[in-house]
Amino acid sequence: MRRLAWLVLAALALLPGACLAAYPEKPISLVVAYSPGGGTDLVARAIQPYLEKYIGGGAKIVIVNRAGAGGEIGMAALANAAPDGYTIGFVNTPPLMTIPIERTAQFGGPQRFELLGNLIDDPCNFAVHAESEIRNLKDLAAYARANPGKVTVGSSGIGSDDHLLMLLFERAAGVKMTHVPFKGSADVRAALQSRQITVAAINIGEALQAVRGGTPMRNIGQFSPARTNLAPDLPTGREQGFDIELSSLRGMAAPKGLPPEIRDRLVKAVASAAADPEFQAQATKFFAPLRFLSPGEFARVIQEADLQFKQLWKEIPWGDR
């Protein structure tokens, strides 16, 4: 009888429900594809304790920054990890779509990820040093027109929303600027502060956070459909005569092929963490524009944007610029 009892227990341990009950048995890595101190990194560190809370089972999450190649290195680390629930991370748009359009991406494409839910929708923005004579987008266009190629624009990488914003602005304003890619927005801020670049293409939430942190920066235009509640006094690109609208989504994902039970547990944990009032209060403190999307909604937005970026590639192939 005793031997039979042990056999029954061993069989139960192999059932999906039993596996789920044991999860997580070790720390979960949360991959951020950008430098420490940037917008994605701050959101990751803010949501970390809430994900641990809602995953349950004594979950411990360790944040791993894998910056470089416009987000490709980190997203590749995420896509190529074992689909066992012990590696999750952030996927950022537009690089999630634009890198595979431009070249053979190490992470393949959006289809390589199990989407868990989107958290942030941060509109694009241009900023200059606080002592710059450029005070708005028309000033920037006039200066760039008078100094072809001399205006340097820092971004978080080739094919990023920041880089595409520069290209769209060049086309709309009829000017030529010089792109300077960095590993993340924290590096862009530092370059602007030391005046290594003329313009920082940096999302509005990240820019407001930088200003509060003491970076001598002036925002000159947010590229959202309308003025955001984060920056109600800052005119949009459209208000200033430039019909451009662009933002960056920052959502959570895992490698494709998760066991269904673990996927459902992670999806519920992300949704619960995003809805937690304490997390929302933390996000407000560093100007993170929250926009929760379920996995299905997130997938639809990605599919629609992918078509738009493929068309943009035909018009402005950004890989060479």
NORFENKA-V507373 format. One record per backbone hydrogen bond with DSSP energy under -0.5 kcal/mol. CO is the residue of the C=O (numbers start at 1). NH is the residue of the N-H. Records with the same first field share a line. If there is no record, write none. Layout:
CO->NH, NH
This chain:
1->5
2->6
3->7
4->8
5->9
6->10
7->11
8->12
9->13
10->14
11->14
12->15
15->19
16->20
17->21
18->22
19->23
20->23
28->62
29->31, 88
30->64
31->90
32->66
33->68
35->38
38->42
39->43
40->44
41->45
42->46
43->47
44->48
47->50, 51
48->52
49->53
50->54
51->55
52->56
56->59
60->28
62->30
64->32, 66
66->74
68->71, 73
69->72
71->75
72->76
73->77
74->78
75->79
76->80
78->81
82->84
86->29
87->255
88->31
89->253
91->251
92->96
94->97, 98
95->99
97->101
98->102
99->103
103->105
105->108
107->109
109->112
110->113
112->256
113->115
114->254
117->252
118->293
119->291
120->250
121->123
122->248
123->204
124->223
125->202
126->220, 221
127->200
128->218
129->132
133->135
136->140
137->141
138->142
139->143
140->144
141->145
142->146
143->147
147->150, 151
150->152
151->178
152->154, 198, 199
153->180
154->201
155->182
157->160
160->164
161->165
162->166
163->167
164->168
165->169
166->170
167->171
168->172
169->173
170->174, 175
176->149
178->153
180->155
183->68
184->187, 188
185->189
186->190
187->191
188->192
189->193
190->194
191->196, 197
192->195
198->129
199->154, 201
200->127, 202
203->207
204->208
205->209
206->210
207->211
208->212
209->213
210->215
211->214
215->217
216->130
218->128
220->137
221->126
222->224, 237
223->246
228->231
231->234
233->235
235->222
236->240
237->242
238->241
241->243
242->244
246->124
248->122
249->93
250->119, 120
251->91
252->116, 117
253->89
254->114
255->258
259->262, 263
260->264
261->265
262->266
263->267
264->268
265->269
266->270
267->271
268->272
269->273
270->274
271->275
272->276
273->276
276->280
277->281
278->282
279->283
280->284
281->285
282->286
283->286, 288
284->287
287->289
288->290
289->121
293->118
294->298
295->299
296->300
297->301
298->302
299->303
300->304
301->305
302->306
303->307
304->308
305->309
306->310
307->311
308->312
309->313
310->314
311->315
312->316
316->318
317->320
318->321
